Amino acid sequence: MELNDRKPNRLKNYDYSSNGLYFVTICTKDRVQYLSEITTGNGELIENYTEHGNFVGDGVLDVPQIKLTEYRRILDQQIIEMNSIYKNSQVIKYVIMPDHLRMIIYLFDDEMVLGTSRAAFPTKSVSQIINALKSISTKQIGFSIWQKSFHDHIIRSEAELREIWQYIDNNPINWANDIYNQNSWR
């Protein structure tokens, strides 16, 4: 596929600076697992703990856990800092997986969210937030770990928000099954 043949990721004619909730997935370049490892409770890597693409376990200690890398720590800190820097946005939920980040971004007009005043930098769009996150983390890491662009989904209902929220919560548990199925949340 030629670069010019790439399918556009954004919804045509949609204003991604509109108030609302956005579910975003950002992948690492070539899906390299820079950000974390998923292990069982006894420390065994999940990738070595699968059978026919499904998680195989024998007890409570098999519950998947995320083991942090230094790059993940940098990314986690950047998300926290962005929530205090940008005036009209908030990352309200996220999970950092070995080769991708999933998050829900809330864009709004108010200068107050969650009872605290916001900094002076207005946020213009979802793309601006993603570009800033990629740029700042790349500078701190020393090289880019990111794939070009990102995947997004506009959250249109409370039921959809609950479903995506639960999906993010369950992402580490579902990692072993998802590792062979790189589809989005649907």
Buried (B, 14 or more C-beta within 10 A) or exposed (E): EEEEEEEEEBEEEEEBBEEBBBBBBBBBEEEEBBBBBBBBEEEEEBBEBBEEEEBEBEEEEBEBBBEEBEBBBBBBEBBEEBBEBBBBBBBBBBBBBBBBBBBBBBBBEEEEBEEEEBEEBEBBBBBBBBEBBBEBBBEBBEEBBBBEBBBBBBBEEEEBBEBBBEBBEEBBBBBBEBBEEEEEBE
